[in-house]
Amino acid sequence: MADQLKTASTLETPVTRDAPVAGRSRLKGAPWLVVFILLAATIWLAWRAFLYQEEGDPVGSAMLAFERQNALTVFSSRFEVVAESEDTRGVMGLPVLRSRQATIIPASVEYRLDLSAMDRGDFAWDAEAETLNVTLPQIQTTTPNLDEARARVFTEGAWVTRDASQDLAQNNSRQAAAKASAFARNPEVLALAREAAKAAVRQNLAIPMQVAGYGDVRVLVRFEDEAEAS
């Protein structure tokens, strides 16, 4: 009987020792499992936020391509404006000091599309013709940039006082700014900018649509005030 009790005690001892070891092993593995779950969740959220797009939604793909650009500069015009001013100064009440100044100033204007203002209603997908129709907002022009540091100035007058020179220069600058703004809105220049905008939009949408798997998609573009797209 004593031998049987001794044998039972000997068999039970390893079970008592193994239990805490298994418990420690499970506790050590738990933090790594949590880290793995968090990492997987982070990767999924990033994919959902930046790469995911609904299958079979060409309009969504087109909007995604535009959302990454906010604004698109489609055309830049560089030109020169000429401003002329005259000044008369009196000596003892007599207008004897006459001067004239002509200034040629380089200027530049950029034409942009505000893509952030576009919504889903500005895109229409024709599945049968595999054509994406896009309606653009009106082009916006930047304030003309006058490069007065490179201006060419021609002054006439026997004696041009400092005050007369300053007045002539300021008046010519105001004239140049007004003339540059008028030139930027010239119908011929705007027509060139609009055609450049259409070409840029077609290029900026056709390639992403191909990458998204929609094949050789035709992109037709028109402005809000146009009846037909091209």
Residue pairs with C-beta under 8 A, 6 or more apart in sequence:
53 60
53 61
53 64
53 212
54 60
58 125
58 132
58 209
58 212
58 214
58 217
59 120
59 123
59 124
59 125
59 132
61 208
61 209
61 212
61 214
62 123
62 132
62 134
62 205
62 208
62 209
63 118
63 120
63 123
64 208
65 204
65 205
65 208
65 209
66 115
66 118
66 204
66 205
67 115
69 115
69 204
70 115
70 116
71 112
71 113
71 114
71 115
71 116
72 112
72 113
72 115
72 197
72 200
72 201
72 204
73 110
73 111
73 112
74 111
74 112
74 113
74 139
74 193
74 196
74 197
74 200
75 110
75 111
75 139
75 192
75 193
75 196
75 197
76 108
76 109
76 110
76 111
77 108
77 109
77 110
77 111
77 183
77 184
77 189
77 192
77 193
78 106
78 107
78 108
79 106
79 107
79 108
79 180
79 183
80 104
80 105
80 106
80 107
81 104
81 105
81 107
81 146
81 175
81 176
81 179
81 180
81 183
82 102
82 103
82 104
82 105
82 179
83 102
83 103
83 105
83 171
83 172
83 173
83 175
83 176
83 179
84 100
84 101
84 102
84 103
84 172
84 175
85 100
85 101
85 167
85 168
85 171
85 172
85 175
86 98
86 99
86 100
86 101
86 168
87 98
87 99
87 100
87 101
87 157
87 160
87 164
87 167
87 168
88 95
88 97
88 98
88 99
89 95
89 96
89 97
89 98
89 99
89 161
89 163
89 164
90 96
90 97
91 97
97 157
97 158
97 159
97 160
97 161
97 164
98 157
99 155
99 156
99 157
99 159
99 160
99 164
99 165
99 168
100 155
100 156
100 157
100 168
101 153
101 154
101 155
101 156
101 165
101 168
101 169
101 172
102 153
102 154
102 172
103 151
103 152
103 153
103 154
103 169
103 172
103 173
103 176
104 151
104 152
105 146
105 147
105 148
105 150
105 151
105 172
105 173
105 176
106 146
106 147
106 150
106 151
107 144
107 145
107 146
107 147
107 176
107 180
107 183
108 144
108 145
108 147
109 141
109 142
109 144
109 145
109 180
109 183
109 184
110 141
110 142
111 139
111 140
111 141
111 142
111 190
111 193
111 196
111 197
112 139
112 140
112 141
112 142
113 136
113 137
113 139
113 140
113 197
113 200
113 201
114 137
114 140
117 137
118 136
118 137
122 134
122 135
122 136
123 132
123 133
123 134
123 135
124 132
124 133
125 131
125 132
125 133
126 132
126 133
129 218
130 214
130 215
130 216
130 217
130 218
131 217
131 218
131 219
131 220
132 205
132 209
132 217
132 218
132 219
132 220
133 220
133 221
133 222
133 229
134 201
134 205
134 219
134 220
134 221
134 222
134 229
135 222
135 223
135 224
135 229
136 197
136 198
136 201
136 221
136 222
136 223
136 224
137 223
137 224
138 223
138 224
138 225
139 190
139 193
139 194
139 197
139 223
141 184
141 185
143 181
144 177
144 180
144 181
144 183
144 184
146 173
146 176
146 177
146 180
148 173
153 169
155 165
155 168
157 164
160 168
183 189
194 223
197 221
198 221
198 222
198 230
201 219
201 221
202 219
202 221
205 217
205 219
206 216
206 217
206 219
209 215
209 217
209 219
210 216
210 217
220 229
220 230
221 229
221 230
222 228
222 229
222 230
